[in-house]
């Protein structure tokens, strides 16, 4: 147990980073996760395109006009 604690103290202390750098790191991590997720999940569904699930309403205007 003491060996584990000593190895943690021997590492460099974490440097304080600016907010801008932190945001860049988070964005980079997010992009990497998205790229890894997209390649794995889209392997079988790459050709399918999303379609609206709302049905089109039929226009009754011609019937109402009596034509």
C-alpha positions in Angstrom: 0.0 0.0 0.0 2.8 2.4 0.8 4.4 1.8 -2.6 1.2 2.9 -4.4 1.1 6.1 -2.4 4.8 6.9 -3.1 4.3 6.3 -6.8 1.5 8.9 -6.9 3.6 11.5 -5.0 6.6 11.0 -7.4 4.5 12.1 -10.4 4.6 15.7 -11.5 2.0 17.8 -9.8 -0.9 18.9 -12.1 -0.3 22.3 -13.7 -3.1 24.8 -13.5 -4.5 25.3 -17.0 -6.5 28.2 -18.3 -10.2 27.9 -19.0 -9.6 28.2 -22.7 -7.2 25.2 -22.7 -9.6 23.2 -20.6 -12.4 23.8 -23.1 -10.1 22.8 -26.0 -9.2 19.6 -24.2 -12.8 18.8 -23.5 -13.8 19.5 -27.1 -11.0 17.3 -28.5 -12.1 14.5 -26.2 -15.7 14.9 -27.2 -14.7 14.8 -30.9 -12.6 11.7 -30.4 -15.4 9.9 -28.6 -17.9 10.9 -31.3 -15.6 9.7 -34.1 -15.0 6.4 -32.3 -18.8 6.0 -31.7 -19.8 6.9 -35.2 -17.5 4.4 -36.9 -18.7 1.5 -34.7 -22.4 2.3 -34.6 -22.9 3.3 -38.3 -21.3 0.2 -39.8 -24.7 -1.5 -40.5 -26.9 1.6 -40.9 -24.7 3.8 -43.1 -27.1 3.6 -46.1 -30.3 4.3 -44.2 -31.6 7.9 -44.3 -33.9 9.2 -41.6 -37.5 9.8 -42.7 -40.2 11.9 -41.1 -42.7 9.9 -39.1 -45.4 12.5 -39.6 -47.9 11.6 -42.3 -48.8 14.2 -44.9 -52.3 15.6 -44.7 -54.3 15.2 -47.8 -55.7 18.4 -49.2 -59.4 18.5 -49.5 -59.6 21.9 -51.3 -60.5 20.4 -54.7 -63.4 18.4 -53.2 -64.6 21.5 -51.3 -64.6 23.6 -54.5 -66.7 21.0 -56.3 -64.3 20.4 -59.2 
